[in-house]
Amino acid sequence: MSLQEQFDQAVADSKNLPERPDNMTLLKIYALFKQATAGDVDGKRPGFTDMVGRAKYDAWDGLKGTSKDDAMQQYIDLIEDLKA
C-alpha cells in the first residue's frame, strides 16, 4: 500500500475513532492534514476574535517546513495510535 493510500485510509479512519480526541490532539490532526495536503501555511493569521481560527493557524504554522510525506506519515501514525 502506498503512502498516499495509507494516508487516505487514515483520513477515513479518523472519522470513526472510538472516542473523540481532546482539543490539542484535534489541532494536531488538523495541522498534519493541512500540511500533508496543502503544504506550508499561507495567508494572514486570523484576528484576536477568531480564537478557533487562530489556534488552527498556529498549529499548522508550527509544522512549517515539514515535507508532505513526513506529515502524511505522522498523520497515519497518530490515527493508528488513536484507534488502539
C-alpha positions as CSV (number, residue, x, y, z in Angstrom):
1,M,0.0,0.0,0.0
2,S,1.5,3.4,-1.0
3,L,1.9,6.2,1.5
4,Q,-1.0,8.1,-0.2
5,E,-3.3,5.1,0.1
6,Q,-2.3,4.7,3.8
7,F,-3.0,8.4,4.3
8,D,-6.4,8.2,2.6
9,Q,-7.3,5.2,4.8
10,A,-6.2,7.1,7.9
11,V,-8.4,10.1,6.9
12,A,-11.3,7.7,6.6
13,D,-10.4,6.0,9.9
14,S,-10.2,9.4,11.6
15,K,-14.0,9.9,11.1
16,N,-14.7,6.6,13.0
17,L,-12.5,6.8,16.1
18,P,-13.7,5.0,19.2
19,E,-13.8,8.3,21.2
20,R,-13.4,12.0,20.4
21,P,-9.8,13.2,20.9
22,D,-9.1,16.1,23.1
23,N,-8.7,19.6,21.6
24,M,-4.9,19.6,21.4
25,T,-5.0,16.2,19.6
26,L,-7.7,17.5,17.2
27,L,-5.5,20.5,16.4
28,K,-2.5,18.2,15.7
29,I,-4.7,16.1,13.4
30,Y,-5.9,19.2,11.6
31,A,-2.4,20.7,11.2
32,L,-0.9,17.4,9.9
33,F,-3.7,17.0,7.5
34,K,-3.3,20.6,6.2
35,Q,0.5,20.2,5.9
36,A,0.1,16.9,4.1
37,T,-2.5,18.2,1.6
38,A,-1.7,21.9,1.2
39,G,1.9,22.4,2.3
40,D,3.1,25.3,4.4
41,V,0.5,27.6,5.9
42,D,-0.2,30.8,3.9
43,G,-2.4,33.8,4.3
44,K,-2.8,36.1,7.4
45,R,-3.2,34.9,10.9
46,P,-6.9,35.2,12.0
47,G,-7.7,38.1,14.3
48,F,-8.0,38.0,18.0
49,T,-11.7,37.5,18.0
50,D,-11.4,34.2,15.9
51,M,-9.8,32.1,18.6
52,V,-10.5,28.7,16.9
53,G,-9.1,30.0,13.6
54,R,-6.0,31.3,15.4
55,A,-5.4,28.0,17.2
56,K,-5.8,26.1,13.9
57,Y,-3.5,28.6,12.1
58,D,-0.8,28.4,14.9
59,A,-0.9,24.6,14.9
60,W,-0.5,24.4,11.2
61,D,2.2,27.1,11.2
62,G,4.1,25.0,13.8
63,L,4.7,22.4,11.1
64,K,6.2,24.8,8.6
65,G,9.0,23.1,6.6
66,T,7.7,19.6,7.3
67,S,7.6,17.6,4.0
68,K,4.3,16.3,2.6
69,D,5.4,12.7,3.1
70,D,6.6,13.4,6.6
71,A,3.3,15.0,7.5
72,M,1.4,12.1,5.9
73,Q,3.4,9.5,7.9
74,Q,2.9,11.4,11.2
75,Y,-0.9,11.7,10.5
76,I,-1.1,7.9,9.8
77,D,0.8,7.1,13.0
78,L,-1.3,9.5,15.1
79,I,-4.6,8.0,13.8
80,E,-3.3,4.4,14.4
81,D,-2.5,5.4,18.0
82,L,-5.9,6.8,18.5
83,K,-7.6,3.7,17.1
84,A,-6.0,1.4,19.6
